Amino acid sequence: MTSITAASGGGAGRVAEYRSIGLVSLAHFTNHFQNLVLPPLLPLLLPRLGIGFVEFGVALTIANVMSVTAQLPVGFLVDRLGSRRMLVAALLLSGLAFIGFGVAPSYPRLLLAMALIGVTNSVFHPADYAILSAIIPAARVGRAFSIHTFSGFLGNALAPIVLLALAAAFGLNVAIMAAGTLGLVIAMPLLLARGLDRPDGPLQHLAPTARGGESVGLKSILTPTIIGLTGFFALLSLSGSGISNFSVVALGKAFGTPLSVANLALTAYLAAQALGVLAGGFVADMTRRHGEVAAVGYAVNAVIVLAIATLGLGDALLLAAMAGAGFLGGLIMPSRDMMVREAAPPGAVGRTFGVVTAGFNIAGTVGPLMFGYIMDHGAPRWVFGACVIVMAVTAAVAWLEERRIGRRRLLAAAE
């Protein structure tokens, strides 16, 4: 087989790039699709299992705890065993978990399935980003990251529609098993693909140490920069989850916004966010000052969300403001990923993303409790107010991280 390195200069090299983006994006789509298997099916699932929302919340907590716990060791395994192998294993395991639960749904099986899903969920970001960082040239990697992120949004968008249609046509069991079968199907082309990870092919865009040089220990990963980026990821996810999960009810309680308008505003936010991700890929490829892009984007976003929280906007202005907030939130995501790529030690992209994406799970644990507490205490405007504070802190952290990464860049150039 022609090596990727040899092909990278011509048309075959572009084919290898497109193949890697396609395969990784399919895996990411499946991951996000499977993460939303159960929520749209709750009206059917809870009576079948004989449980309430608290018991279901315990299952989600188990998934998040398992994901956080597995994140760092999985990142090491991605760098040691190869990203493709880990993605195949994750897709097969998540597929079997859903199929096993769908065959005969019960609460113990739900807890076991969520534990397995939590572990497999920790594979996708470090493995995906390791493959893209290795195969896509630096001039185009921002756009590759944006397509990868967009595929996840697409999985989120399609899951409720597809699963509800399957449940209505064939029943709850078939809908859950179909989601598991998707994982097995997408694993097949990855299983057959070669040259996507270190054991099978050279990684032409990494430093020499990434191709078999000195190993990178845990001390080299847990640097102030990478720990700061973990907090940065948690803050990003925290403000986004507040708007995604609580804006509809907060708008209704705070301003009497009709449910149809509030849902339309959320749809505008999510659709604009997906478009912002694609635009952000081009922005990320145009500059190396990714932290400044994130800082400015979130500073402006904080102003927009503050207006939503305080001004009681009319329907048209509310839709425009929510769309603007979503677009800016999506725009900075490729720059966010590029910050991590640049901070990663040579040969440790997988484990670095494994560390920083644990921030998503931290926010997933803290966010519902925080915003639920705000709503329970009759302060719906503070759903947006808390998001403004988090966004302002996020902008400050991004600015500081850019300063840190910039100093590292200068030191590397001086050596």
VOTI-277778 format. One record per atom (N, C-alpha, C, O): residue in three letters; x, y, z. Coordinates in steps of 0.1 Angstrom, whole numbers, plus 5000, padded with zeros to 4 digits. Atoms other than C-alpha are relative to their C-alpha. Last residue first. Layout:
BEGIN
AlaXYZ...
END
This chain:
BEGIN
Glu499150124998Glu516152665208Glu500749954987Glu501549864987Ala498749964996Ala514853015203Ala501049895001Ala502249915001Ala499349945011Ala511852905183Ala501450045003Ala502350044994Ala499750105010Ala510752665210Ala500850064988Ala501749994983Leu498950084995Leu511052945236Leu500449894990Leu501649864988Leu498849925001Leu508953175215Leu501249925005Leu502349934999Arg499649995014Arg506252915210Arg501350074998Arg502250034990Arg499450135004Arg506252825247Arg500450014985Arg501549954982Arg498650014993Arg505753195255Arg500749874996Arg501949874993Gly499149915007Gly502853215230Gly501450005005Gly502450004998Ile499650075012Ile501252905245Ile500950094992Ile501950044986Arg499250124997Arg501253075279Arg500549934988Arg501749904986Arg498749944995Arg499953415266Arg501049885003Arg502149894999Glu499349955012Glu497253225246Glu501350065004Glu502350044997Glu499550115006Glu496253045278Glu500850044987Glu501849984984Leu498850044992Leu495853375296Leu500749884993Leu501949874993Trp499049905001Trp493553505269Trp501349965007Trp502449975001Ala499550015014Ala491553185268Ala501150104998Ala502150064991Val499250125001Val491153195306Val500749984987Val501849954986Ala498849974992Ala489953555305Ala500949884999Ala502149904997Ala499349915009Ala487353475277Ala501450035007Ala502450045000Thr499550085011Thr486153175298Thr500950094991Thr502050044987Val498950074994Val485753395329Val500749924989Val501949914988Ala499049914997Ala483553625309Ala501349945005Ala502449975001Met499449965013Met481653335294Met501150105003Met502250104996Val499250115005Val481053185329Val500750044987Val501950014985Ile498950004991Ile479753525342Ile501049894995Ile502249914995Val499249885003Val477453565312Val501349995008Val502450025003Cys499350025012Cys476253205316Cys500950124996Cys502050104991Ala498950094997Ala475453275352Ala500849974988Ala502049964988Gly499049934993Gly473353575341Gly501249915004Gly502449965003Phe499149935010Phe471653365314Phe501150085008Phe502250095002Val499550105009Val470353115340Val500950074990Val502050024987Trp498650034997Trp470253415363Trp500549874993Trp501749844994Arg499149915007Arg467153545345Arg501549965003Arg502449984995Pro499750055013Pro465353235358Pro500950094992Pro501750044983Ala499249895006Ala465753325394Ala500349974986Ala501549954983Gly500849895006Gly462953135412Gly500850114994Gly500450234996His500149884990His465052925436His499450124993His499750234998Asp500850044988Asp464352595417Asp499850125010Asp498950125017Met501450005003Met465552765385Met499149965012Met498150025013Ile500449875004Ile468952855399Ile498550004997Ile497850095002Tyr500149934987Tyr469352515416Tyr499550144997Tyr498650195005Gly501350054994Gly468552345382Gly499850075014Gly498750115017Phe501149935007Phe471252565366Phe498649965006Phe497750035006Met500049864999Met473852455391Met498850074994Met498250155001Leu500349964986Leu472852095393Leu500050155002Leu499150205009Pro501450024996Pro472552055356Pro499750035014Pro498650085017Gly501049915007Gly475952225350Gly498549975004Gly497950075008Val500249884992Val478152035376Val498850084994Val498050135002Thr500450034986Thr478151685362Thr499550125008Thr498550115015Gly501250085001Gly478151775325Gly499549955013Gly498349935015Ala501149915002Ala480752045332Ala498649935000Ala497649985005Ile500149924987Ile483051785347Ile498850104999Ile498050115008Asn500850084991Asn482251555317Asn499950075014Asn498950065021Phe501450015004Phe483251825292Phe499249925010Phe498049965014Gly500849884996Gly486351915312Gly498649994996Gly497750045003Ala500650034988Ala487551555307Ala499250125005Ala498350105013Thr501450035002Thr488151675272Thr499349945012Thr498049935012Val500849885001Val491351825284Val498649984998Val497750065003Val500149934987Val492951505297Val499150124998Val498250145007Gly500650084989Gly492151275268Gly499850085013Gly498850065020Phe501549985002Phe492951555243Phe499349925011Phe498249965015Thr500349864997Thr496451545258Thr498650034999Thr497950095008Arg500249994985Arg496451165258Arg499850155004Arg499150175015Gly501250084995Gly495751155221Gly499850025015Gly498750055019Val501249935003Val498151445211Val498849925006Val497949995011Ala501050024989Ala501051285230Ala498750074997Ala498150125006Gly500450144998Gly503651215203Gly499049985011Gly498749865014Pro499950095012Pro505151565205Pro499749855004Pro500249805013Pro498750045002Pro503851745237Pro500149914987Pro499149844984Ala499750144997Ala500351885233Ala501549974997Ala502150024987Ala499550024987Ala499952265236Ala500549865003Ala501349835012Glu498749934999Glu499652325199Glu500649985014Glu501849985015Arg499050065009Arg496952055195Arg501450075002Arg502450005002Val499550134994Val495152185226Val501049944991Val502049894997Met499349964988Met494952545212Met500649875007Met501749875011Met498649975005Met493952405178Met500950045012Met502150015012Asp499350135002Asp490852245195Asp501550024995Asp502449954999Arg499850074987Arg489752575210Arg500849874998Arg501749845005Ser498949934994Ser490352745176Ser500349945014Ser501449925018Pro498850045007Pro488052485160Pro501250065006Pro502350005008Met499750144997Met485452555187Met501249954993Met502049884999Ile498850024993Ile485552935185Ile500449865002Ile501549835007Leu498849945007Leu483052985157Leu501349975008Leu502349955001Gly499450105010Gly480552755173Gly501250044994Gly502149964991Gly499650124993Gly479952975203Gly500649894992Gly501549834996Leu498849974993Leu479953285181Leu500549885008Leu501749855008Phe499049995010Phe477253135159Phe501450025006Phe502449965002Gly499750135004Gly475153025189Gly501150004989Gly502149924990Ala499250074989Ala475353365205Ala500449864995Ala501549824998Gly498749944999Gly474353535172Gly500949935011Gly502149915009Ala499350055011Ala471453295167Ala501450065000Ala502449984997Met499750144998Met470253365202Met500849944988Met501749864991Ala499050014990Ala470453735196Ala500449865003Ala501649835005Ala498749955005Ala468753725163Ala501149985010Ala502249945007Leu499650105009Leu465853505177Leu501450044994Leu502349964993Leu499650124992Leu465553735207Leu500549904990Leu501649844993Leu498749974994Leu465554045184Leu500549885008Leu501749855008Ala499150005011Ala462653895163Ala501450035006Ala502449965002Asp499850135006Asp460653795194Asp501150004989Asp502049924989Gly501250055008Gly461054105214Gly500449884992Gly501549844992Leu500049985015Leu463954135238Leu498749954994Leu498149854999Gly501350055004Gly463454145276Gly499750024985Gly498850094982Leu500849915008Leu466454365282Leu498649964996Leu497850044992Thr500449884993Thr468354195311Thr498950094992Thr498250164998Ala500350014986Ala469153835304Ala499350125005Ala498550115015Ile501150094998Ile469053855266Ile499549995014Ile498349995017Ala501249935005Ala471254165267Ala498849915000Ala497749965004Leu500449904989Leu473753985290Leu498750074995Leu497850105003Val500850074991Val473753695264Val499550095012Val498550075017Ile501350045006Ile474853935237Ile499149935010Ile497949965011Val500849875002Val477554095259Val498649964994Val497650014999Ala500549964987Ala478853755270Ala499150124999Ala498150135006Asn501250094997Asn479053645233Asn499450045014Asn498250045016Val501249955007Val481253945226Val498849925003Val497749985005Ala500349874994Ala483653835253Ala498850074993Ala497950125000Tyr500850024988Tyr483353475241Tyr499850135008Tyr498750145015Gly501350065003Gly484453555206Gly499149985012Gly497950025012Val500849905006Val487253785217Val498649954997Val497650025000Ala500249904990Ala488753525240Ala499050114995Ala498150155002Ala500950054990Ala488353235216Ala499650115010Ala498550125014Val501250025007Val490053425187Val498949965010Val497850015010Glu500549875001Glu492753545212Glu498649994992Glu497750074995Gly500649964987Gly493353185222Gly499450144999Gly498450165006His501350064998His493753085186His499450045013His498150055014Arg500449934987Arg496553325178Arg498649955003Arg497650035004Arg499550084989Arg497953095151Arg499650055013Arg499949995024Thr499249944989Thr495853255124Thr500549895009Thr500049785010Met499549875004Met494053185091Met501050065010Met501750165007Asp498950025010Asp493552805096Asp500650134996Asp501750134990Ala498950074993Ala491452865128Ala501249984991Ala502449984995Val499349904991Val489353125110Val501249935006Val502250005007Phe499349915008Phe488552875082Phe500850105008Phe501950135005Gly498950085006Gly487552605107Gly500950094991Gly502150084992Gly498949994991Gly485452865126Gly501249924995Gly502449954998Ala499349875002Ala483152905096Ala501350015008Ala502350065004Leu499450015013Leu482252535099Leu500750124996Leu501850124991Val498950104999Val481752555137Val500749994986Val501949994985Gly498849934995Gly479652875132Gly501249915001Gly502449954999Leu499449925011Leu477252695110Leu501350075004Leu502250084997Ala499550095010Ala476652435137Ala500750074988Ala501750034984Gln498850064994Gln476252705163Gln500749914990Gln501949914989Ala498949915003Ala473752885140Ala501349955006Ala502449985001Ala499750005014Ala471552575140Ala501250104997Ala502150074989Leu499350125003Leu471852535178Leu500349994985Leu501449954981Tyr498750014993Tyr470952895186Tyr500849884995Tyr502049894992Ala499149905006Ala468252925160Ala501349995006Ala502350004999Thr499750055013Thr466652605174Thr501050094992Thr501950044986Leu499050104997Leu466852755209Leu500449934987Leu501649904985Ala498849934997Ala465053065196Ala501149905003Ala502349924999Leu499449955013Leu462452845179Leu501350075003Leu502250064995Asn499450125007Asn461952665212Asn500650044987Asn501649994983Ala498850044993Ala461452995230Ala500749884994Ala501949884993Val499049915003Val459053115204Val501349975007Val502449985001Ser499750025015Ser456852805205Ser501250094997Ser502150064989Leu499250125001Leu456952805244Leu500449994985Leu501649954983Pro500850125003Pro455653165245Pro501049884997Pro502149904992Thr499950045014Thr458053405262Thr499249884997Thr499449785004Gly501350045006Gly456653515295Gly500149974985Gly499149974978Phe500549895009Phe459853715303Phe498649964994Phe498050044986Ala499549864997Ala461553535332Ala499250104992Ala498950214997Lys500249964986Lys459553205334Lys500450155002Lys499750225009Gly501450004996Gly459253145297Gly499750065014Gly498850145016Leu500749895007Leu462753255289Leu498550015003Leu498050125005Ala499649874993Ala464153035317Ala499350124992Ala498850214999Val500849984987Val462152725305Val500350145006Val499450205012Val501450005004Val463552755269Val499150035013Val498350125013Ser500449875006Ser467052865280Ser498550004998Ser497850105000Phe500949924991Phe467552565304Phe499550134994Phe498750195000Asn500950084992Asn469252275284Asn498950085008Asn497950035012Ser500750115007Ser470952445255Ser498949935008Ser497949905003Ile500949955011Ile471652775272Ile499349894994Ile498149904991Gly501049924994Gly473052625304Gly499050054990Gly497850054992Ser501050084994Ser474852355285Ser498950075006Ser497750035006Gly500850065011Gly476752605264Gly498949925005Gly497849925000Ser500949905005Ser477852795295Ser499249954989Ser498049994988Leu501049954990Leu479152485312Leu499150104995Leu497950094997Ser501150094999Ser480752335281Ser498950045010Ser497750025007Leu500749995013Leu482952635275Leu498849915000Leu497749954996Leu500749885000Leu483852645312Leu499250024987Leu498050064987Ala501150024991Ala484852275313Ala499150135000Ala497950125000Phe501050095006Phe486952315281Phe498749995010Phe497649995005Phe500649925011Phe488752615297Phe498949914993Phe497949974990Gly500949914994Gly489352415329Gly499350084989Gly498150114991Thr501150084995Thr490952145309Thr498950085006Thr497750065004Leu500850045011Leu492952405290Leu498849915004Leu497749924999Gly500849885003Gly494352535323Gly499049984988Gly497950034989Ile501049994989Ile495452185332Ile499150124998Ile497950115000Ile501050105003Ile497152165298Ile498950005011Ile497749975008Thr500749975013Thr498952495302Thr498949904998Thr497749944995Pro501049904997Pro499852425339Pro499250044987Pro498050074989Thr499349874998Thr501452095328Thr499050115003Thr497850095001Leu500749914990Leu499851765334Leu500850125003Leu501250155014Ile501449975004Ile501051605301Ile499350105010Ile498750195006Ser499949915012Ser504851615306Ser498650044995Ser498450144988Lys499549874996Lys504451475341Lys500050104989Lys499850224991Leu501149934994Leu502351185328Leu500450145004Leu499650245002Gly500650044987Gly505251065307Gly498950095004Gly498650194998Val500449884993Val506051115270Val499249955012Val498249895012Ser501350004995Ser508050835254Ser499750125008Ser500650185014Glu500250014986Glu511150915235Glu498650005005Glu497850074999Gly498949954992Gly511150855198Gly499749985015Gly499049885018Gly499350114994Gly508750635179Gly501250045008Gly502049965012Arg499950125009Arg507150845153Arg500849895007Arg501449814999Ala501350065001Ala505851115178Ala500149874991Ala499149794991Thr500250084988Thr509451195188Thr498649934999Thr498449835006Pro499450135001Pro510051295152Pro499849925013Pro499649795011Ala498549994998Ala507551575154Ala500649865000Ala499949775002Leu499649994986Leu504051515139Leu501650005001Leu502349974991His500149874996His502851585104His500350025015His500150135020Gln499049915006Gln503951275086Gln500050145006Gln500950225004Leu500849884997Leu502351015109Leu500950124995Leu501850165003Pro499349894994Pro503750695095Pro499150125001Pro498250144994Gly499449915010Gly501550395089Gly500650125007Gly500250155018Asp500350045014Asp499950095105Asp500750094990Asp500850054978Pro499650145004Pro501250095141Pro499949974986Pro500649884981Arg498650035000Arg501050475143Arg500449864996Arg501449844988Asp499449994987Asp497450535133Asp501549954999Asp501849884989Leu500649904992Leu495350595102Leu500750025013Leu500450125020Gly499249885001Gly497550405077Gly499450125008Gly499850235007Arg498750014995Arg495050125072Arg500750134998Arg500350224990Ala499249895004Ala491250115069Ala501449985006Ala501649935017Leu499350045013Leu489549775072Leu501050114996Leu501950084988Leu499250124998Leu488549815109Leu500849964987Leu501949914989Leu498849974992Leu487550175103Leu500949885002Leu502149895002Pro499049945009Pro485250065074Pro501350055008Pro502450055002Met499550095010Met483649805098Met501050084990Met502150034988Ala498750064997Ala483250015129Ala500749934989Ala501949924988Ile499049905002Ile480550225113Ile501449955004Ile502450004999Val499849975014Val478349925110Val501150094997Val501950074988Leu499450115006Leu478849805146Leu500350024985Leu501349984979Gly498650014995Gly478150145160Gly500749894993Gly501949904989Leu499349895006Leu474950175139Leu501550005003Leu502450024995Thr499550065013Thr473849835152Thr500750114992Thr501750074985Gly498850084998Gly473749985187Gly500549954987Gly501849944985Ala499049914996Ala471350265176Ala501349925003Ala502449974999Ala499649935013Ala469250005158Ala501250095003Ala502150104995Met499150095007Met469049805191Met500650064987Met501750034983Ile498850004992Ile467550105209Ile501149914993Ile502249944993Ala499449875001Ala464950165182Ala501450005007Ala502450055002Val499449995013Val464149795179Val500850134999Val501950134993Asn498950095001Asn463449765216Asn500850014987Asn502050024987Leu498949954992Leu461250065218Leu501349924998Leu502449974996Gly500050034986Gly458849955190Gly501350055007Gly502350075000Phe499650134997Phe458949915152Phe500149975015Phe500349855019Ala500250105011Ala457250215136Ala500249855005Ala499549765001Ala501450005004Ala456850455165Ala499749894990Ala498649834991Ala500850054988Ala460150355181Ala498549994996Ala497849904999Leu499850154999Leu461950385147Leu499149955011Leu498549845010Ala500650065012Ala460450735141Ala500149855001Ala499149784998Leu501549994998Leu461250845177Leu499349934988Leu498349864990Leu500450104989Leu464850715172Leu498550005002Leu497949905004Val499950135005Val465350895138Val499549905011Val498749815007Ile500950025011Ile464051235149Ile500049854996Ile498949794995Pro501450004996Pro465751235183Pro499049964989Pro498149894991Ala500350114991Ala469151115169Ala498550015004Ala497849915003Leu500850115007Leu469251345138Leu499549905010Leu498549835008Ala501249955006Ala470251675156Ala499149894994Ala497949894995Asn501049954990Asn472751525180Asn498750044994Asn497650014999Gly500550114992Gly474451335152Gly499050035011Gly498049965012Leu500950075008Leu474651645131Leu499449885006Leu498249855005Phe501249924999Phe476251835160Phe498949934991Phe497749934995Gly500650034987Gly478851555162Gly498750085001Gly497750025006Ser500650135001Ser479551585124Ser499349965014Ser498349895014Phe501349995006Phe480051955129Phe499349874999Phe498149865000Thr501049954990Thr482851895153Thr498650014994Thr497649975001His500150104989His484751675128His499050045010His498149965014Ile500950105006Ile484051925100Ile499849895010Ile498649845011Ser501349955001Ser485552195122Ser499049904994Ser497949894999Phe500650004987Phe488551995131Phe498650055000Phe497749995007Ala500250144997Ala489351935094Ala499349985014Ala498449915016Arg501250035007Arg488952305088Arg499649855002Arg498549825003Gly501149934993Gly491552375115Gly498649974993Gly497649955000Val500550084989Val493852105101Val498850075007Val498050005013Arg501450045002Arg494152265067Arg499449935012Arg498249895012Ala500749895006Ala497452465069Ala498549974998Ala497750064996Ala500349894991Ala498852225095Ala499150114993Ala498350175000Pro499049904999Pro498651925071Pro499550125008Pro498350155009Ile500349875007Ile496051665079Ile501150105002Ile501550135013Ile500150025014Ile497351315088Ile499750134992Ile500250144981Ala498950085006Ala498751325123Ala499950014985Ala501050024978Ser498849924998Ser496551605138Ser501249934992Ser502150004988Leu500149885009Leu493451435122Leu501350085002Leu501850144992Ile499950035014Ile494351095137Ile500050134991Ile500950134982Ala498750065002Ala495151225172Ala500249974985Ala501249994979Tyr499149895001Tyr492051445172Tyr501449954997Tyr502250024990Asp500449935012Asp489751145165Asp501150114998Asp501650134987Ala499750075012Ala491450925190Ala499850084988Ala500650084979Pro498550025001Pro491551175219Pro500449934987Pro501449964980His499349875002His487951285212His501549984999His502150034989Phe500249935013Phe486450945206Phe500850134998Phe501550144988Val499150045010Val487850725234Val500050104988Val501050134982Ser498749934997Ser486250875265Ser501049974989Ser502150034989Asn500149865003Asn482750795252Asn501450075002Asn501650174995Thr499849985015Thr483650425252Thr500050154996Thr500750194987Val498650045003Val484050425290Val500350034985Val501350084982Gly499149904994Gly480850615296Gly501449974996Gly502250074993Ile500149895009Ile478950385272Ile501050115005Ile501650184997Leu499250035012Leu480150085292Leu500050124990Leu501150154984Ala498650014996Ala478950235324Ala500949974988Ala501950034987Met499549874999Met475650335307Met501550015005Met502350095001Ala499849945013Ala475149985295Ala500550145001Ala501450184993Leu498950065007Leu475649835329Leu500350074987Leu501550104983Leu498849954993Leu473250085345Leu501349944994Leu502350014993Leu499849865004Leu470650015318Leu501350055007Leu502150125001Arg499349995014Arg471149645322Arg500250144996Arg501250174989Pro498650044998Pro470349675360Pro500850004986Pro501950044986Tyr499249904994Tyr467249885351Tyr501549965003Tyr502450035000Ser500250004985Ser465849645326Ser500950105006Ser501950145000Pro499749894991Pro465549635288Pro499649985015Pro498549935018Ala500950024989Ala465649295271Ala500250115010Ala501050105020Val500650135000Val467149305237Val499049975011Val497949925008Gly501250005008Gly467649675238Gly499349874999Gly498149864997Phe501149934992Phe470149665266Phe498749994993Phe497649974999Gly500350084988Gly472349405249Gly498950065008Gly498149985014Ile500750125004Ile472049595216Ile499649915012Ile498549865012Phe501449965003Phe472949925233Phe499249884995Phe498149864999Ala500749954987Ala476049775250Ala498650034997Ala497749995004Leu500450124993Leu477049575218Leu499350045013Leu498349975017Gly501150065008Gly477149905198Gly499549885007Gly498249865008Ser501249924998Ser479150085225Ser498849944993Ser497749944998Leu500550014986Leu481649805226Leu498750085003Leu497850035009Leu500550144998Leu482049775188Leu499449995014Leu498349935016Leu501250015008Leu482350155184Leu499349865002Leu498149855003Ala501149924994Ala484850185212Ala498749984993Ala497649974999Ala500450064988Ala486949895199Ala498950075007Ala498050015012Val500750125003Val487050035164Val499549935013Val498349895013Leu501449965005Leu487950375177Leu499249884997Leu498049875000Met500849964989Met490750225198Met498650044996Met497650025003Arg500350124992Arg492250035169Arg499050045012Arg498149975015Arg501050085008Arg492150345147Arg499549885008Arg498349855009Ser501349945000Ser493850565173Ser498949914993Ser497849904998Gly500549955013Gly496850345178Gly498650045001Gly497749985007Leu500550115008Leu498050115206Leu499650054986Leu499549974977Arg499250125000Arg500350355225Arg499549904990Arg500449844983Asp498749975005Asp498950705217Asp500949874999Asp501849874991Val500149955013Val495350595220Val501450024994Val501749984982Leu500250115008Leu496150385251Leu499950044985Leu500449974976Phe498850075001Phe497550695268Phe499949884990Phe500849854982Gly499149925008Gly494450885260Gly501349944999Gly501949954988Val500450025014Val492350595273Val500950084991Val501350044980Pro499450135005Pro494250605306Pro499649974985Pro500549914978Leu498549995001Leu493450985309Leu500649864996Leu501449864986Gln499549905010Gln489750975300Gln501549994998Gln502049984987Ala499350065011Ala488750655318Ala500750094991Ala501650054983Thr499050094995Thr487750815351Thr500949944989Thr502149924991Val498949924994Val486051105334Val501149915005Val502349945003Ser499349935011Ser484050875312Ser501150085006Ser502250085000Met499250105007Met483150635341Met500850074989Met501950034986Val498950044991Val481950925362Val500949914993Val502149924994Asn499149895000Asn479851065332Asn501249975009Asn502350005006Ala499349985013Ala478250735325Ala501050115000Ala502150094995Ile499150115001Ile477450665362Ile500850024987Ile502050004986Thr498949964992Thr475851015364Thr501149894999Thr502349924999Leu499249905007Leu473650925335Leu501250045008Leu502350075002Ala499450075011Ala472450605352Ala500950104992Ala502050074988Val498950084995Val471850795384Val500749934989Val502049934989Gly498949904997Gly469751055365Gly501249925005Gly502449965002Phe499449985013Phe467550765353Phe501250095001Phe502250074994Glu499350125003Glu466950665389Glu500750014986Glu501849964984Val498950014992Val466051025397Val500949874997Val502149884996Phe498949925005Phe463851055367Phe501249995008Phe502350005003Gly500349865001Gly461650765378Gly501250074994Gly502250014991Ile499149914993Ile461850385373Ile499550154998Ile498750184989Gly500649984987Gly459450105363Gly500850095009Gly500950075021Leu499050044990Leu461749995334Leu499450025014Leu499949965024Arg499550135003Arg458950005308Arg500949955011Arg500849835015Pro501050094996Pro457350315323Pro500449854998Pro500149765006Leu500150004986Leu460750495321Leu498849915005Leu499049835014Leu499050084993Leu461550385285Leu499749995015Leu499849895021Leu500350145002Leu458450505266Leu500949915009Leu500549815014Pro501450034998Pro458350865278Pro499749854999Pro498749805005Leu500450014986Leu462150855280Leu498649975003Leu498249895012Leu500850124998Leu462750775243Leu499549995015Leu498949895018Pro501349995007Pro463951125234Pro499149885002Pro497949895000Pro500949894997Pro466451115262Pro498850014992Pro497750034998Leu501050024989Leu467750755256Leu499150125003Leu497950105005Val500950115002Val469650755223Val498850005010Val497749995006Leu501349954999Leu471251095226Leu498949894997Leu497849924993Asn500249934988Asn474750985234Asn498650055002Asn498250085013Gln500250104990Gln474450725206Gln499850075014Gln499150025023Phe501350075002Phe474050995180Phe499749915012Phe498649925017His501049904995His476951195195His498649944998His497749975006Asn499949984986Asn479250885192Asn498950105005Asn498350075016Thr500650124993Thr477950785158Thr500050025015Thr499149995022Phe501449995002Phe478651135144Phe499349895008Phe498349915015His500549904991His482151115159His498550024999His497850045009Ala499850054986Ala482850785142Ala499450105010Ala498750075020Leu501150104998Leu481450915109Leu500049945014Leu499049925020Ser501349934998Ser483651225113Ser498849905001Ser497949935009Val500049954986Val486751005119Val498750085002Val498150075013Leu500150114990Leu486050805088Leu499950055014Leu499150005022Gly501350075002Gly485351105065Gly499849895011Gly498749885017Ile501049914995Ile488251315078Ile498649935000Ile497949945009Ser499849994986Ser490651025073Ser498950085006Ser498350055017Arg500450134994Arg489350945038Arg500050015015Arg499149975022Tyr501450005001Tyr489551315028Tyr499449875007Tyr498449875014Glu500549904990Glu493151335040Glu498449995000Glu497949985011Ala499850054987Ala494051005022Ala499550105011Ala498950055021Val500950114998Val492451134990Val500149945014Val499149915021Arg501349944997Arg494351454994Arg499049905002Arg498149915011Gly500049954986Gly497551254996Gly498750075004Gly498350055016Ala500250114991Ala496651054965Ala500050055015Ala499349995023Gly501450034998Gly496251384947Gly499749895009Gly498749895016Gly500850005012Gly499751494954Gly498649965002Gly498149975014Gly499849895009Gly502251584981Gly499150014988Gly499050124982Ser500549884995Ser500851365008Ser500250124991Ser499550224992Ala501149955008Ala501251044988Ala499650155004Ala498850214997Ala499749995014Ala504650955000Ala498950074992Ala499250134982Thr498949905001Thr503851035036Thr500350024985Thr500550134980Ile500649875000Ile500550845033Ile501050114998Ile500850214992Ser500049944986Ser502350525024Ser499450144998Ser499450204988Thr499249875000Thr501350354992Thr499950075013Thr498850085018Met500849885000Met500050005000Met500950125000Met501950135007
END
